[in-house]
């Protein structure tokens, strides 16, 4: 996808743990079966996609070092859970979110409630020549235009739309770390969330990291998030400084990276209040409880 491709606001998020558990509640649970189903043949699973145990969150519990595909790794702290690529995409799609199909993992934290999505774009090595030319006002116009396109897709699927409220951190680039950061507030169905975006430039592309949290907890969460990102590393041969002559070059720069070049921008909204406390205490018997509290799930649709 080129830098001129449509930008879609891919996620409408309505309670992290609620969504996570609702998605996995659709897997057969022993308590919901009248007769035990035959055990399926043993098969290998990607890291982070282990079947959930009743009464526990799915995924791999930290502390652990988790692979983000073959590109990078992230240290998952104690108290967090890691979902691998397949379960990350399933989790997003089953909760009204348009998956990019580039997700490599999600890290979830219960208290305070936040989650981080890792996606990788292999569009090529991105030069940072325009690092001093990031025009926040012009970029905001592009983001709003892209959000309108995303909302049209959400309406087509019968999912809630979202509104971009405003910057909380304007785009800025750290030449020492090769990290590009920005943050904004979004609103959906009366609830607001903060999207704090970090783009970590690599040899062949960019790791797209998005923190989503409740606005009320952002001041507490941000220091932990930045410490958490210290546990990220590209694997050998994948770092930005390991670029070699002849490697593919991206057709866009930092401005397009913020505004949505190569489809890398995604807004995510969330209604975190109350849902965590309710569902943490009610994991067992989740299927019936979740349906009662949150209604039906979106119908499965094809990814764009």
N, C-alpha and C positions, 0 to 999 in steps of 0.2 A: 504494500500500500504506500502510496506517495504522500508527500507532505500536503498535497492539496486534497487528500481524501476527506470524506465527511467525518466530522467529529461527533461521536455519540456519547451522551451521558449514560453510562451503561448500568449504573446501580441505583436502585431505590431500596434502602435498607431500613428495616422496621424491627430492630431489636436483635442484637447479635446472637446471644445464646438461644433466644426463642427460635430464630431462623435456623441456626445450626442444628438444634435438636429436632425441629420440625422436619428438616431435610432428611436426617438420618432415621427419623421415626418411620419413614416409608419402607425401610428395610425390614424384613421379617423379624419380629421379636417373639421370643418363646411365650411370653405372657399373653400375647395377642393371638396365639394359635390354638385351635382346638386339639389338633394332633401335631406332634413334632414332624417337621418336614425332613425328608431324607437329606443326609449330609452331602453337600456338593463335593466334587473332586477337589483335592488339595491343589492350590495354585499360588504362584508367587504374587506378592503385592508390592506396589511401589511404596517407599518409605512415606509414612504419614497417612496411609490409606487402610490401616488395620481396622477390622470390623469393631464397632463400639461394643463395650461391655455394659450390660444394664446397670444404671446408676452411675455411669461415668461418662465424661465427655469423650467424643471420638478423637482419633488422631494420636499423635505421640506426645506424651507429657514431658515437659522440661524438668531438669536441665538436660539438653542433648544437642549435639551438632547435627543439623539437618541439611541435606543436599537440596539445592535449588537447581534441579536438572543437572546438567553436566557443566554448568557455567560457574556456579558460585555456591557458597555455604552460608548458613546463618546459625549463630548460637542461640538456641531457644532457652530462655531463662526458666528458673523454677517458678511454678505457678501458671505458666503458659502452656498452650497446646499448639502443635503444628499439624496442619493438613497438607498432604501432598497435592500434586497437580490435579489429578483426576477428581479427588474429593473437593478440592477448592472450587473447581468449575461446577461441579454438581451442586455444591452448597450455594453458589451464586445464582445459578439458573433456577433452582427450585424456590428461590425467594424473590423472584421478580427482577433479577439482575441480568443484564446482557453481558455474558462472558465474552472476553476477547479471544478465548482459546489460547492465550499466551500465558496464563497464570501458571506459576511454578510452585506456589505455596501460599498459605495464609497462617499467620501466627495470631492466636487469640488470647486475650487476657480478661479475667472475670471481674476483678475489683482493683482499681477502678476500671470500668469497662472500656476497652479499646480493641481494635484489631488492625493488622497490617497485611496488605496484599502485595505480593511480589509478582511482577510480570516482566518478561524479557522481550525486547524488540531487537532482532538481529539485522536491522536495516543497514548496518555498516558503522564504521568508525565516525563519530561525530566531532567535527572540528569546533573549537570554542572561540573562533575569531570574532563572533558578535557578542562576546561576554559583556562588553561595555555599552551595548546598544539595546538593552532590554527595556522596552517602553511599556510600562504596566498598563497605561490607559488603552493603548492599541491592542495589547494582548487580551485585556478584559473584553473588548468588543468581539474579538475572535472567539473567546470562550463562550460568550452569551449566544453567538450565532450557532456554534456547535451544539450548545445545550438545547437549542430549539429543535435541531435535527434529532437529537437523542430523545426528546420528549415526543416527537412524532412517532418514533419507533415504539416507545413505551405505550402510547395511546393505542397503537395498532395491536399490541399484545394485551391490552387491558390492564396495564400496570400503572401505579401512581407516577405522576410527573414530579419534577423538582425545579426549584428556583435558585439561581445563584444570587446570594445576598450581597456579598462584597469581600474584598481582600481582608485577610487578617495578617498576612505577611506577603509583601510584594516580591516578585521574582528577583532572586539574587544568586550569583554564582561564586563558589569558593574554588579558586584556581588551585589551591594547595591539595584539596581533597578530590577535585573534579566532581563535586556535587553541586547540582542545581536545585534550589529549594523555592517553594512558594506555598501559600496556604490561603484558603477562602472558606466562607461560611455558606452552607446550603440549607434549603428548607424544603420539606416534603410532608404533606398531610399534617401541617401544623407543628411539626417538630423540626429542630435544627441540629446540624452536625458540623464539625470542623473537619475539613480535608487538608491534611498537611502532606504535601507532595515532596518527595526527594527523588532525584534522578541521578544515578551513579554511573558515570560514563565508563565504558569498558573498551576492550580492544575491538570487538566486532559489533558492538551495539550498546544498548543502555538497559540497566536494570531499573525498572519503574517501581518505586516503593511508595505506597500511599497509606498513611495513618488516618484512621477514622475514629473520632472520639466525641463524647458529649461536650458541648461548649462549656458547661459548668466545671468540667474537670481538666480542661486543656492546660491550664497553668501547672497542674500537678503531673499530667501525663507527658508533656513535652520533654522535660529533663530525662525521664525514664526512657522515652523513645530515642533520644539522641544517644544515650548510653547503650541502649539495645542495638542501634545501628552500628556501634563500635564492634559488634560481634559479626558483622557482615564482611565477607571477603570473596573476591574473585578467585577461582582456582588457577593453578599455575598455567601461564600462557594466555590468560583471559583479561589481564589488567590493562588499563588505558595506556600505561607507559610501555607495554609490550607490543604496541603497534609496529608492524613491519611494512616496508615499501611493498606495494602490490596488494595489500589488504583492501577489501571493499570499503568505499567511502559512502557515508550517508548523503542523501541529496538535500538535507536540511540541516539547520543549525540550532542554536539554543532557543531562539524565539519560537520557532515552529515546534520545538520539543515541549514548551509550555502550552502553546496554543492548540496543539493536537496533531502535529505532523506525524505521519505513520500510525495514526489512530492511538497514540499513547496516552491521551488525556481521558480521565474518567472521573465523574463526580459521584460521590456516594453519600447517601443521606441516612440518618438513623434516629429512631426514637428509643433511646437507651433507658430512660427513667422507668423505674419500677419493674421492668421485664426481667432483668437479671435476678433480682431478689426473689421474685415469684418462682422462676423456673429452676434456680439452683436448688431450691428446697423441694422441687417436685419432678426430679428427673425420672424416677420410677413411675410407671403408669403414664408416661409422657404422651403417648399417641392420643389417647382420649382427651387428656387435659389440654394439650396444645390445640386440638381441633375446637374445643369449647371456647378457649380464650381468644384464639386468633383467626378462626374461620378457615375457609378453604385456601389451598395453595394455588398459585398460578398454574395453568395448564402448561405442560411441556411444549416448547416450541423449538424450531430450528434456530441455531445460533447464526448470527450474521457474520 
